[in-house]
Amino acid sequence: MKHAEISTSLPHSTPTAMAHFLPLLLLVILSHAPHTSPFPCRTSCGGLPIRYPLAIDDGCGSPFYRRLLSCLEPPTSSPSPSPLLLLRTPSGSYPVLSLSYTDPHLVISDPSMWTCAAHSSSTSSPPFSLDNSKRFSLSSKNSFLFLNCSPDAVLLEPRPAFCDRSPGRCGSSCDSAAYLCHNLPGCPGELAERATTCCASFPTSAESVRMMLRHCEGYAGLHWRRTGAVAPPYDEVAEYGIRVDFEVVLTDRCRACESKGGGTCGFDSATGTFLCLCDRWNSTTNCEHGSWRHKASTGVIVGTASVASLGGFAGVGALIYYIRKMRSNKVVSCGVQTNENRLF
């Protein structure tokens, strides 16, 4: 008498399907492993140095300046292949012309403002502004020239000489006899030839600039740059561009990070807490031998690709172990396990 076949095993098509499925699973897991470089923080953009507290990449520098700078890569067809550093503000992104860390500031250019090359200001774009919650501020070394202002809304009169020494004693008038109105860098007398009225103001906030532009057709932003040729303050020359000052708050932990092992100061992009970015790991202290114990969490910009890869292999190994165990507990068809129906 024939015994009835009792089978609770996987169908014969399963081994073949699994043979195709496992390599695919392994490929998917490995393809999702993070690929990181030893130093993910870029140190320059368009020839301008980028270092603490500023940064281009998230997780680098100080969290106070997070996502405020970006590096625009030009298209391959561009005649100027150099990247462009941009400052992000609520009113737009502005090219950075220069950057200093010894006297912490950067100089930006507003494409909508008047220059010798562009004789008309664009009033269609939003006026330049700064986020007051960030540690950027308009420098006192700026001079703003406002053009063709409405005399009904703006008080136009010569500014007394004592206003330079005691600005608090002066009103809110716009200086119609300003030196720069008649001595624009590169094109002195240009405004007079074009019958363009001009007055100078020294706003301490970007909001003051925005308020003035409600009653003026345009503006030109200039800053005074020190040349070092003669003793200050006579070594300053006026150049186009708006100077924006920033703070460098170098903490003890950041100093230790940079001096002990040459780390880069950064932060956890998930929590905002301080991190010292090292060659192959993140540390909460510094990069010298022994600090490796302070590994970064999974939310940090810098990780170790090998850890994720090992995790992928472990996942595949666990799956194989599970299937083997399941097969060992099943009754094989006809009670015989052969090379034809075994999975591994």
Residue pairs with C-beta under 8 A, 6 or more apart in sequence:
5 333
5 334
6 331
7 331
7 332
7 333
7 334
8 330
8 331
9 327
9 330
9 331
9 332
9 333
9 341
10 327
10 330
10 343
12 341
14 343
15 341
15 342
15 343
18 323
18 343
22 316
22 319
22 320
25 316
25 319
26 312
26 316
29 312
29 315
29 316
30 309
30 312
32 308
32 312
33 305
33 308
33 309
33 311
33 312
34 303
34 305
34 308
35 305
36 302
36 303
36 304
36 305
38 279
38 280
39 264
39 277
39 279
40 57
40 59
40 60
40 277
40 301
40 302
41 50
41 55
41 56
41 57
41 59
41 60
41 61
41 264
41 266
41 277
42 50
42 56
42 57
42 60
42 71
43 49
43 50
43 51
44 50
45 56
45 69
45 71
45 83
45 84
45 85
46 71
46 82
46 83
46 84
46 85
47 82
48 85
48 96
48 98
48 99
49 99
49 101
50 56
50 61
50 69
50 85
51 61
51 101
52 61
52 62
52 248
52 250
52 254
52 258
52 264
52 265
53 61
53 62
53 64
53 65
53 246
53 247
53 248
53 249
53 250
53 265
54 61
54 62
54 65
54 68
54 69
54 99
54 246
55 61
55 62
55 65
55 66
55 69
55 266
56 69
56 70
56 71
56 85
57 301
58 66
58 67
58 269
58 301
59 266
59 267
59 268
59 269
59 275
59 277
59 300
59 301
59 302
60 264
60 266
60 277
60 301
61 265
61 266
62 249
62 265
62 267
63 267
63 272
64 134
64 135
64 247
64 249
65 134
65 135
65 246
67 88
68 87
68 88
68 134
68 136
69 85
69 86
69 87
69 88
69 96
70 85
70 86
70 88
70 93
71 83
71 84
71 85
71 86
72 83
72 84
72 85
72 86
73 83
74 80
74 81
74 82
74 83
74 84
84 95
85 95
85 96
85 99
86 93
86 94
86 95
86 96
87 93
87 94
87 96
87 106
87 108
87 244
89 128
89 129
89 130
89 131
89 206
90 129
90 130
90 131
91 125
91 126
91 127
91 128
91 129
92 125
92 126
92 128
94 108
94 109
94 110
94 111
94 128
95 108
95 109
95 111
96 106
96 107
96 108
97 107
97 108
97 109
97 241
98 106
98 107
98 241
99 105
99 106
99 107
100 106
101 248
104 245
104 246
104 247
104 248
105 139
105 243
105 244
105 245
105 246
106 243
106 244
106 246
107 223
107 239
107 241
107 242
107 243
107 244
108 241
108 242
108 244
109 240
109 241
109 242
110 128
110 221
110 242
111 122
111 125
112 121
112 122
112 123
112 124
112 125
112 128
112 218
113 121
113 128
113 218
113 219
113 220
113 221
113 240
114 120
114 121
114 145
114 147
114 218
114 219
114 220
115 186
115 220
115 240
116 184
116 185
116 186
116 187
116 190
119 190
119 194
120 218
121 147
121 217
121 218
121 219
121 220
122 218
123 213
123 217
123 218
127 206
127 209
127 210
127 213
128 206
128 209
128 210
128 221
128 242
129 206
129 207
129 209
129 210
130 136
130 137
130 138
130 205
130 206
130 244
132 205
135 246
135 247
136 244
136 245
136 246
137 205
137 244
137 245
137 246
138 203
138 204
138 205
138 206
138 209
138 242
138 243
138 244
138 245
139 223
139 243
139 244
139 245
140 202
140 204
141 223
141 224
141 225
141 236
141 243
142 202
142 203
142 221
142 222
142 223
142 242
142 243
143 178
143 180
143 200
143 202
143 221
143 222
143 223
143 224
143 238
144 200
144 201
144 202
144 203
144 209
144 212
144 219
144 220
144 221
144 222
145 178
145 180
145 181
145 184
145 198
145 199
145 200
145 219
145 220
145 221
145 222
146 154
146 174
146 198
146 199
146 200
146 201
146 212
146 213
146 216
146 218
146 219
147 191
147 196
147 197
147 198
147 216
147 217
147 218
147 219
147 220
148 196
148 197
148 216
148 217
148 218
149 156
149 174
149 197
149 199
149 212
149 215
149 216
149 217
150 215
150 216
153 214
153 215
154 174
154 199
154 212
154 215
154 216
155 171
155 172
155 173
155 174
156 173
156 174
156 176
156 197
156 199
157 173
157 174
157 175
157 176
158 175
158 176
158 177
159 170
159 173
159 175
159 177
159 178
159 200
160 170
162 169
162 170
163 169
163 170
163 175
167 202
174 199
174 200
174 201
174 212
175 199
175 200
175 201
176 197
176 198
176 199
178 198
178 199
178 200
179 200
180 200
180 222
180 238
181 191
181 198
181 199
181 200
182 188
182 189
182 191
182 192
183 238
184 190
184 191
184 220
185 222
185 237
185 238
185 239
185 240
191 197
191 198
201 208
201 212
203 209
203 212
209 219
212 219
213 219
220 240
221 240
221 241
221 242
222 238
222 239
222 240
222 241
223 238
223 239
223 241
223 242
223 243
224 236
224 237
224 238
224 239
225 236
225 237
225 238
225 239
226 232
226 235
226 236
227 235
227 236
227 237
228 235
229 235
251 274
253 265
253 274
253 276
253 285
254 265
254 274
256 276
256 285
256 286
257 263
257 264
257 265
257 276
257 283
257 285
257 286
257 287
258 264
258 265
259 286
260 285
260 286
260 287
260 288
261 276
261 278
261 286
261 287
261 288
261 291
262 287
263 276
263 277
263 278
263 283
263 286
263 287
264 276
264 277
264 278
265 274
265 276
265 277
266 274
266 275
266 276
266 277
266 282
266 301
266 302
267 273
267 274
267 275
268 274
268 275
268 296
268 297
268 299
268 300
269 299
269 300
269 301
270 297
270 298
270 299
270 300
271 297
271 299
273 284
274 284
275 282
275 283
275 284
275 296
275 300
275 302
276 282
276 283
276 284
276 285
276 286
276 287
276 291
277 301
277 302
278 287
278 291
279 287
280 304
281 292
281 295
281 296
281 302
281 304
282 294
282 295
282 296
282 300
282 302
282 303
283 291
283 292
283 294
283 296
284 294
285 291
285 294
296 302
296 303
320 344
323 343
323 344
324 343
324 344
327 342
327 343
327 344
332 341
333 341
